Amino acid sequence: MIVDNELIEHMANPNNYGRIEDADSIGIGENPENGEKVIIYINVTKKDDDFFIEKIAFEAIACMTTVVAGSIITEEAKEITFNKAEELIAVTLGMLEQVPPEQAACSEMVAVALKAAMDGFKSSIEQGEKQTLIYKIEQSCSPENEFSATNQGESK
């Protein structure tokens, strides 16, 4: 479990924040409701029968919770195989099922951006040219409440 000091450190100095100019693949996670985005950059090598995330970085046009999630998830994904990264994504998304959607959306955006980067890399090999994929999240950042439902009803 991450303690408060670790969360503060991720906020103040997020791991892997930035861009890889010569990235082998770029994946984007997007919240279609509010336009927030996470961009993940990866450099990949082949190791044994699997691809290996050699370098990873991310940028976010999103809230601080998303930046913290990006810092944690990219740190976990650094220097692991695609197979292990798929497990990381599955575990992350599974844990988010227990969290309210407005809180889960931030971490989901990072997880799907990582998935998009890996899928884009594989697609690039098949297609013979770089593919940047954009995956949209399923969770909502905005909690539903009576006030917004009432306002929507009145505007009709």
C-alpha positions in Angstrom: 0.0 0.0 0.0 1.2 3.5 -0.8 1.5 5.8 2.2 0.8 9.5 2.1 4.5 10.4 1.7 4.8 8.2 -1.4 1.6 9.8 -2.9 3.0 13.3 -2.3 6.3 12.2 -4.0 4.4 11.0 -7.0 2.5 14.3 -7.1 5.6 16.5 -6.7 7.9 14.4 -8.9 6.0 12.0 -11.1 8.1 9.1 -12.3 8.5 8.8 -16.1 6.7 12.0 -16.8 7.7 13.4 -20.2 8.1 12.3 -23.8 10.3 9.8 -25.6 11.1 11.6 -28.9 12.1 8.4 -30.7 9.4 6.2 -29.2 8.7 2.9 -30.9 5.0 3.3 -30.1 2.6 5.8 -28.7 -0.7 5.0 -27.1 -3.5 7.3 -26.0 -6.1 6.8 -23.3 -9.0 9.3 -23.6 -12.0 10.3 -21.5 -14.6 11.1 -24.1 -16.7 13.0 -21.6 -14.3 15.7 -20.7 -11.4 15.4 -23.2 -8.7 14.4 -20.7 -6.0 12.3 -22.2 -2.9 10.2 -21.2 -0.2 9.6 -23.8 2.2 6.7 -23.2 5.4 6.4 -25.1 7.4 3.1 -25.2 10.6 1.9 -26.6 10.6 -1.9 -27.1 13.1 -4.6 -27.6 12.5 -8.3 -28.3 13.6 -10.7 -25.5 13.2 -14.4 -26.0 9.7 -14.8 -27.4 8.2 -11.6 -26.0 8.5 -7.9 -26.4 10.1 -6.0 -23.5 9.3 -2.4 -22.5 12.8 -0.9 -22.4 11.7 2.7 -21.8 8.4 4.2 -20.9 7.2 7.8 -20.4 3.8 9.5 -20.2 2.2 12.9 -20.5 -1.3 13.8 -19.2 -3.8 16.4 -20.0 -5.7 15.5 -16.9 -6.1 15.9 -13.2 -3.5 15.2 -10.5 -5.0 11.8 -9.7 -4.3 10.8 -13.3 -0.7 12.0 -13.0 -0.2 10.0 -9.8 -1.7 6.9 -11.5 0.6 7.4 -14.5 3.6 7.7 -12.3 2.8 4.4 -10.5 1.6 2.4 -13.5 4.5 3.4 -15.7 7.0 2.6 -12.9 5.5 -0.9 -12.6 5.6 -1.3 -16.4 9.2 -0.3 -16.9 11.5 -3.1 -18.0 8.9 -5.8 -18.1 7.6 -8.0 -21.0 4.4 -7.3 -22.8 2.9 -10.4 -21.2 3.7 -9.0 -17.7 2.4 -5.6 -18.7 -0.9 -7.3 -19.9 -1.2 -8.8 -16.4 -0.5 -5.4 -14.8 -3.3 -3.9 -16.9 -5.7 -6.7 -16.1 -4.9 -6.4 -12.3 -5.3 -2.6 -12.4 -8.6 -2.8 -14.3 -9.8 -5.5 -11.9 -9.0 -3.5 -8.9 -10.9 -0.5 -10.4 -14.1 -2.5 -10.4 -14.2 -2.0 -6.6 -13.8 1.8 -6.8 -16.4 4.4 -7.6 -16.4 5.2 -11.4 -15.4 8.9 -10.9 -12.3 7.7 -9.0 -11.6 4.7 -11.3 -11.6 6.8 -14.5 -8.2 8.4 -13.9 -6.3 5.1 -13.5 -8.3 3.4 -16.2 -7.1 6.1 -18.6 -3.5 5.3 -17.9 -4.1 1.5 -18.2 -5.8 1.8 -21.5 -3.1 4.1 -22.8 -0.5 1.5 -22.0 -2.6 -1.1 -23.7 -3.0 1.2 -26.8 0.8 1.7 -26.9 1.5 -2.1 -26.8 -1.3 -2.9 -29.3 -0.1 -0.1 -31.5 3.5 -1.5 -31.5 2.2 -5.0 -32.5 0.0 -3.4 -35.2 2.9 -1.4 -36.5 4.9 -4.6 -37.0 2.0 -6.1 -38.9 1.2 -3.0 -41.0 4.8 -2.0 -41.6 4.3 1.6 -40.4 3.8 3.2 -37.0 0.2 3.1 -35.6 -0.9 5.3 -32.8 -4.0 3.9 -31.2 -6.5 5.8 -29.0 -8.6 3.8 -26.5 -11.5 5.5 -24.8 -12.3 4.8 -21.1 -15.6 3.2 -20.0 -15.7 4.9 -16.5 -17.2 8.3 -16.0 -15.3 11.1 -14.2 -18.5 12.8 -13.3 -20.5 11.4 -10.5 -24.2 11.3 -11.4 -26.4 13.3 -9.1 -30.0 14.5 -8.9 -29.0 18.1 -9.6 -27.5 17.4 -13.0 -30.4 15.0 -13.9 -32.9 17.6 -12.9 -31.1 20.3 -14.9 -31.0 18.1 -18.0 -34.7 17.4 -17.7 -35.6 21.1 -17.5 -33.6 22.1 -20.5 -35.7 19.9 -22.9 
